[in-house]
């Protein structure tokens, strides 16, 4: 072998030993390890994402699902309370029908007097007037309860009304 060939072999041997020594120097699973293990990557992801625990997110998700369930029940209850169609209601003499805010009432038969509050009476949308306390509610007129403050109609004779919205018979 020539001198040149020996020198080349020696250089390649030193490079191979040096590369192996350099690769062996890094601790397995550390940031100095040239071949990163899965456990190291997982630990780094966990530290960046806040511990890697999904328990906190799962509890928040469960709370949101519970809230959605409660709100869905409330929506269904509200849909049943205020229908888009009129309901025929009989109010016995001496009783009164008190409406919720925005309730629409049409007197079909019988007689009734306006129950008003300090804020005013009922609105007669057919004539465009305000019906004051104690005045008689005209038949076949659309009457609206503007606020939920005790306004309604007192039946002086058995009363049959059509109602759309919330109401109570007292």
TAUR-V849309 format. One line per field, one symbol per residue. burial: I if it has 24 or more other ideal C-beta (glycine too) atoms within 12 Angstrom, else O. A space follows every 10 residues. Layout:
burial: ???
This chain:
burial: OOOOOOOOOO OOOOOOOOOO OOOOOOOOOO OOOOOOOOOO OOOOOOOOOO OOOOOOOOOO OOOOOOOOOO OOOOOOOOOO OOOOOOIOIO IOOOIIIIII OOIIIIIIOI IIIIIIOOOO IIIIOOOOOO IOOOIIIIOO IIIIIIOOOI IIIIIOOOII IIIIIIIOOO
